[in-house]
Amino acid sequence: MGEKRTDRKAAMEALLDEISTIFEATPLRRLLPRIVGLKEKLRTDEVRLAVLGQMKRGKSSLLNSLLGESILPTGVLPLTSVVTEIRYGSTPKASVRYQSGNLEEIALFDIPEYVTELRNPGNRKRVLALHLLYPNELLRNGLVLVDTPGFGSTYSHNTAATLGYLEKVDAAVVVFSVDPPITEVEANFIRELRKDIPKLFFVLNKVDLVSKADVEDACTFLRNELGNRLGLSHFDVFPLTTRTRGPGEAPSSGLASFIDHLREFATYSHDQTLLLSVLRGAGQVLDLASFALSLRRSFGALSASQIHEKRMAMQLLLEETTRGRAAIQALLREEQQGLMQKIGTDLETHVRMSTPYLEERLSSLQRANPSSSGRSLGLLLEEFFNKEITTIFRDWRMREDAQMSAMLDEIVSRYTARANQILSTLTEGIGMLTDLPVTKLKVNCGLAMDSRVSYSIERIFYSLDSFLLAVPPLLQRPLVFRRARASIPDRLDRNSGRIRFDYLERMERSFLQLERSLTSQIEDARQTLAESLEAPCSDVGMWNKLQAARSCVYLLNQ
């Protein structure tokens, strides 16, 4: 088996080398970086198996169960805030890779300091990823387990970390739980996920929380949703529990079955998944390269006047593509403004509705603490406003982020389809002018967001100036509470302003990323095809090599 594995890897490396050689001799050299990335992926001989799911589905708990030890932090709050990669190592070891590129080794017990939202809020420590080495047989053949932040998380930067990592993923475990089995957000996520990840496992977690009959109903419902609604085939759903086992206790039958399937995947399907992932990427690059080279070859048999005529017509198509790209840029800015207006309106409504609520809560506090005065009263009010204002805006942001996430998903899907239509119009138009078979070019895009908002809570203690502290308690309390009540609109407004600014920054970064991703891929295809118009190519040998490479990719995908 080892010799066969080496032969297949060597064959794939040779194919990528051949593609590089072809590209180097033509204007297609602009596509070389994509081939270099695929060669690096093959060289590492790793298959990244990401554990994905919405927050609190039990992803980290599942990984701990697979490792047989509680290494990754778990809890009742959304914890994971950065990606964690787990590889094989003879001894457990952890290191942190920062966004600056620096690598720092850390103790295992310090892992929560870097990967949890509680200890590293908003990823203030600028951690790119946590790398963990662990002596587990599942990992010995190059399988890399990846713990990801929950998508659709309350903390949008967590969703950003997951979305930004997906292009590196070769296979995935999607974790659901029985409460409920699948949500609309999860369905939309899987609908996009299946387009680019060749192997998916599905886990139904927390089955110990419901009856056996409820587990069977949840499994049936989940299978129907995945098969009938999302169009998946040849998949398994593994119902299990990741409840912490006692010393010497065997894993549950569901978990044991899932571990057996992963062990089989790691042993026998590792190479196939790695090859499929590399071949998928190579196929996308070759589609564009082949179409561009076909265009260059088609000019070789034409007269000078025919070439001029077709170039003029194709130039109009390329200009139309440029206008389409510019239209996407303009429309995305309008979409951004529309979302910001909605957020502003929602925030104003929330502040208006929260004012009487907070006034009533303050009155209740005054009645419940009839004897507090002086410095103790100041501290009491400080704690009150800190808790209440944080809760008011935190709960609102959870709801608003859920709405924004759904709206942004729809925008990404709509504009990705628009970008693909622009490329389709370009390639179909060129195909009609040249009688070339049309190659479908595809744009891939995700949208990441980031957030580092904090709440502005004035220390009430310091607002009790020397004059108020000198006033007798019977007169002091009404004055202090009157001042506190009068400050409520300003406190709410100040915090709403910070949140509005936070959303503005997030939207600007996110839409800029979306715009760049879509337009750069359109421009990459446009420029590659435009360069093909510059000089006819009649090099049959080069063409045959390219088609041979495409045939190899096709055959290896079967």
SULTA-V887659 format. One line per field, one symbol per residue. phi: phi as a letter, one per 20 degrees, with the letter a starting at -180 (. if undefined). burial: 1 if it has 24 or more other C-alpha atoms within 12 Angstrom, else 0. A space follows every 50 residues. Layout:
# SULTA-V887659
phi: ???
burial: ???
This chain:
# SULTA-V887659
phi: .fffffffffffffffffffffffecffffeggffgfffffffflddede edrffmeofffffgfffnbeeefcredgdfccfcdddfbfcfbcbddeff ofdcfcfgfeggfdddffecfmlfeleeaddcdbecfgefeofdececff fmfgefffgfffffegfeedbbdeddbfcefbdfffffffgefffcdfcc dcddemffecffffffffffffffffeeeemeclccddfbcdggefgmff ffffffffffffffffeddgffffffffffffffffgfffffffffffff edffffffffffffffffffffffffffgfffffffffffffffffffff fffegfffffffffffffcfdfbmfffffffffffgfffffgefffffff ffffffffgffgffeffffffffffffffffffdmefedfecedbccdcc bcfceedfffgffefffffefggfefgfffffffffeggfffffffffff fffgffffffffffgffffffffgffffffffefbfcdffffffffffff ffffffef
burial: 00000000100110111111011001111111011101101100111111 11111111111111111110111100011111111111000011111000 00000001001111111001111101111111110111111111111111 11111111111111111111111111111111101111110111111111 11111111000000100110011011000101000111111111000000 11011001101100111011111111111111111111111111111110 00000010011001101100110110011001001100110011011101 10011001101100110000011110110111011101110111011001 11011111101110110111111111111110110001111111111111 11101011011011000110000001101110011011101111111111 01110111011111111111111111111111111110000110111011 01100100
